[in-house]
């Protein structure tokens, strides 16, 4: 009888222990599912996907128990989105502000500061768009610091897509008009399955209609490729009209 009571007590304790762990385990599984979905969106690299990735990572970052794990992905996604918006002629500092705040709250992310400076130093791009700058970064000191870091950033660009995209952005930004910018194409070749680097190659140092069409063919929701193709077509139409008038 005593032995039966002992075994029953052990089973009861084990059952209680499982019940206590289950909610946390389910929460972890849900975090992993959402983080995996956000990683796919981040990998896709289009404007729409980057926005969705930032939204997902922001929700996950709001959970204190997952903040440390989510912070690097949120900061990188927000920086990529900040750059993409400027590339498309959009003036919006909120995503850069998000990245800066996440970096400030998480000391291990200090290595992302140079990439935040690249995103901040980049002015709003686009034909017919006023070259708006972020006064927090539009200084000679920022430019000199980034130029001094070029060798280090070039080596890091060989490691992962994020570092590669940000370094390619820097090279396109700092290159003189007479300088040959080969990094976007070289880095796209290093990461051939990276849509965002294929996009960078297709738009820097100048738009390439064939490469942009290939991106849009693979992903019809890569709307910025369609936008760039529209700009090319518009410029061609204007050129034809000028020739006809002359």
Helices and strands as residue ranges (DSSP letters): H 2-44, H 47-61, G 64-66, H 67-87, H 94-105, G 107-112, H 113-121, H 140-156, H 161-174, H 183-190, H 195-203, H 209-218, H 223-245
